[in-house]
Amino acid sequence: MKTERRKVGDFGESIALKFLMKRGFAFKERNYLRPWGEIDLIVQKGNEHHFIEVKSAVIHETGEIGVFHETIRPEENIHPAKMQRMQKAIHTYCAEHRIDNDKIFIDAVIVRISADHKKAKVILIDNIVL
């Protein structure tokens, strides 16, 4: 059984994928998992491969119209240890698929989902440097 956190994460990944596809990215793979790391989304644009870390959070209205409260900013969960594990998974994926390392990019998509799940704000942070 999926936890509430996993459900939010899966929902956020679906929103992120739709967001990226509307911007011309082609879907390659989702939840590429190895014991040493995971990649949430792998997409391609032209001959460039983008490895996407998706961070999602549910935000709650504070009572004022259009004002929301979140306990933690999702981007704060993109920390060095997480990115090192992701980088190991990227190297494995590139070796398996014979992808040239100078045509890869690491990006993050931040998804803030309203508590009623009717709206989401999506932000792309592209070309993260490790």
ABEGO torsion letter per residue (X at the ends): XBBAAAAAAAAAAAAAAAAAAAAGBBBABBGBBBAAEBBABBBBBEABBBBBBBBBBBBBBAGBBGBBBBABBAAAABBAAAAAAAAAAAAAAAAAAGBBAAABBBBBBBBBBBAAGABBBBBBBBGBBX
